[in-house]
Amino acid sequence: MVLALNAISIMILVFGVAKAVWDFIRNEGRGLPRLETAKHNNIIKNYLGTYILLGLEILIAADIIESIMNPTLEDILVLAAVVVIRTIISYFLGKEIENTQID
């Protein structure tokens, strides 16, 4: 199950990056004014951030499941460190997405 969740997370991340790159290339090729292009790129960045957040959340779930299945002290400490790091990244990425959203 942990392997499946890790694979799903990777697929989500790869899909999000591929979509963002495709949208970026299309946006840059449209020949819009710089300000308009920047607005569209900001939207693309926000969408990519949501894929990254979803991937991180799934990775955290996989880590929790793995530590439940192998509850050694070392595994629990590693899980705690990974969860803290990923949670901090998720928090700040979520804040950045929230602060840069265009109405």
ChimeraX attribute file (.defattr): number of C-alpha atoms within 10 A of each C-alpha:
attribute: neighborCount
match mode: 1-to-1
recipient: residues
	/A:1	9
	/A:2	16
	/A:3	10
	/A:4	10
	/A:5	18
	/A:6	19
	/A:7	15
	/A:8	15
	/A:9	23
	/A:10	17
	/A:11	13
	/A:12	19
	/A:13	21
	/A:14	15
	/A:15	14
	/A:16	21
	/A:17	18
	/A:18	13
	/A:19	16
	/A:20	21
	/A:21	15
	/A:22	12
	/A:23	17
	/A:24	18
	/A:25	12
	/A:26	11
	/A:27	17
	/A:28	14
	/A:29	10
	/A:30	9
	/A:31	10
	/A:32	12
	/A:33	8
	/A:34	10
	/A:35	9
	/A:36	12
	/A:37	17
	/A:38	14
	/A:39	14
	/A:40	18
	/A:41	18
	/A:42	17
	/A:43	19
	/A:44	19
	/A:45	20
	/A:46	22
	/A:47	17
	/A:48	20
	/A:49	21
	/A:50	17
	/A:51	20
	/A:52	23
	/A:53	22
	/A:54	16
	/A:55	24
	/A:56	22
	/A:57	17
	/A:58	20
	/A:59	22
	/A:60	21
	/A:61	16
	/A:62	19
	/A:63	22
	/A:64	18
	/A:65	15
	/A:66	17
	/A:67	19
	/A:68	12
	/A:69	10
	/A:70	12
	/A:71	12
	/A:72	11
	/A:73	10
	/A:74	11
	/A:75	16
	/A:76	17
	/A:77	13
	/A:78	14
	/A:79	17
	/A:80	15
	/A:81	12
	/A:82	15
	/A:83	19
	/A:84	13
	/A:85	12
	/A:86	17
	/A:87	16
	/A:88	12
	/A:89	15
	/A:90	20
	/A:91	13
	/A:92	12
	/A:93	17
	/A:94	17
	/A:95	11
	/A:96	14
	/A:97	19
	/A:98	11
	/A:99	10
	/A:100	14
	/A:101	12
	/A:102	11
	/A:103	3
